[in-house]
């Protein structure tokens, strides 16, 4: 389990976010909501062996300084994940 504050987005060059690397994606949609917005990131590397793995992640972000749709992004985990059993 990861909490939203454990993830951050960093803009990268498109060539860095190729489909062979984990932790990268592309901005596919932005839903404006005033002071906060939702950014949808389509994952670059798809987990072919696991059809239940997410194909996109939605981030809550401040409404200023948003990346343009189509931007390549790196998804960084900033703290340890919690494993629930």
C-alpha positions, -999 to +999 in steps of 0.1 A: +000+000+000+012+035-008-003+067+004-007+095-021+019+117-003+045+089-008+044+094-046+058+124-066+059+132-103+089+146-121+089+157-157+115+139-179+126+138-215+104+116-237+133+093-245+139+086-208+103+072-204+106+044-229+085+013-225+114-008-211+116+010-178+093+009-148+082+040-130+075+061-160+043+073-178+026+099-199+000+125-188-032+115-205-057+137-188-061+165-163-093+171-144-094+207-130-109+211-096-100+245-084-071+245-060-064+208-066-065+188-098-063+152-108-036+141-132-040+108-150-007+091-159-008+062-183+020+038-174+047+033-200+056-002-192+026-025-191+027-057-170+018-082-197+018-112-174-006-095-149-039-084-166-051-070-132-022-045-129-032-009-132-027+007-166-030+042-152-024+061-120-043+092-109-024+118-088-039+147-069-019+179-075-020+216-068-037+235-096-007+255-106+024+244-126+006+214-141+024+194-168+008+195-203-011+165-216+014+142-234+043+150-210+066+122-200+068+118-162+088+098-138+068+084-108+090+083-077+081+065-044+095+087-016+089+064+014+086+027+022+055+008+010+033-010+035+025-046+028-009-058+040-017-094+045 
